[in-house]
Amino acid sequence: MVKFLLWCILLVVCWLLALMALVLYPIVWPLLLPFRILGIAAEGVFELLKAVLFLPARMLSSKPA
């Protein structure tokens, strides 16, 4: 919803740029998709490293049953 409102403001301020953005969005989105997938994969690797690094602390701080 926020993107739509920003686009409406852009349409009022500079209609030519808003229409150009509307036409170019379907072309640019597939080009940026591999970078999004790479970002998701990198985030997963960092979460795995974080879990491995914090595992000893979690094991030591756990209360015995």
Backbone torsions as a table, in degrees:
resi	resn	phi	psi	omega
1	MET	NA	-37.6	-179.2
2	VAL	-66.0	-40.5	179.3
3	LYS	-62.4	-39.2	179.0
4	PHE	-65.7	-41.8	178.7
5	LEU	-65.0	-40.1	176.6
6	LEU	-63.9	-37.8	178.7
7	TRP	-66.8	-37.8	177.5
8	CYS	-63.6	-40.4	177.3
9	ILE	-64.4	-42.2	177.7
10	LEU	-63.5	-35.7	178.6
11	LEU	-63.7	-38.5	179.4
12	VAL	-72.3	-40.9	-176.2
13	VAL	-75.4	-48.6	-176.7
14	CYS	-143.4	90.8	-172.7
15	TRP	-65.8	-32.0	-178.7
16	LEU	-67.0	-43.3	178.0
17	LEU	-66.1	-37.0	178.8
18	ALA	-66.0	-41.7	178.0
19	LEU	-68.8	-36.2	176.7
20	MET	-65.0	-40.9	177.5
21	ALA	-64.4	-38.4	179.1
22	LEU	-65.4	-36.7	-180.0
23	VAL	-77.7	-38.8	-175.5
24	LEU	-82.4	-16.5	-177.5
25	TYR	-58.1	-45.8	179.1
26	PRO	-66.3	-20.4	178.6
27	ILE	-84.3	-39.8	-176.3
28	VAL	-76.4	-33.6	-175.9
29	TRP	-59.0	-47.3	177.5
30	PRO	-65.9	-27.7	178.1
31	LEU	-69.8	-31.4	-179.4
32	LEU	-87.9	-10.5	-177.1
33	LEU	-60.2	-42.9	177.8
34	PRO	-60.8	-33.2	178.5
35	PHE	-69.3	-34.6	176.0
36	ARG	-66.4	-42.9	178.9
37	ILE	-63.9	-40.9	177.2
38	LEU	-63.1	-39.4	177.5
39	GLY	-64.5	-39.9	177.9
40	ILE	-65.3	-42.1	179.3
41	ALA	-65.3	-42.2	179.4
42	ALA	-65.0	-38.7	177.7
43	GLU	-63.7	-38.6	177.3
44	GLY	-64.4	-41.0	178.4
45	VAL	-64.5	-42.2	179.3
46	PHE	-65.9	-37.4	176.9
47	GLU	-66.0	-37.8	177.1
48	LEU	-64.9	-44.3	177.4
49	LEU	-62.3	-40.3	178.3
50	LYS	-62.8	-42.5	179.7
51	ALA	-65.1	-39.2	179.9
52	VAL	-68.9	-39.9	-178.8
53	LEU	-70.3	-34.6	-177.6
54	PHE	-90.1	-3.5	-178.9
55	LEU	-60.7	-45.7	179.1
56	PRO	-60.4	-40.4	179.0
57	ALA	-64.6	-39.0	178.8
58	ARG	-68.5	-35.9	179.6
59	MET	-69.8	-39.0	-178.9
60	LEU	-73.7	-31.1	-176.2
61	SER	-87.3	-7.8	-180.0
62	SER	-72.7	143.1	-179.2
63	LYS	-85.5	137.8	178.5
64	PRO	-68.4	144.2	-176.3
65	ALA	-83.5	NA	NA
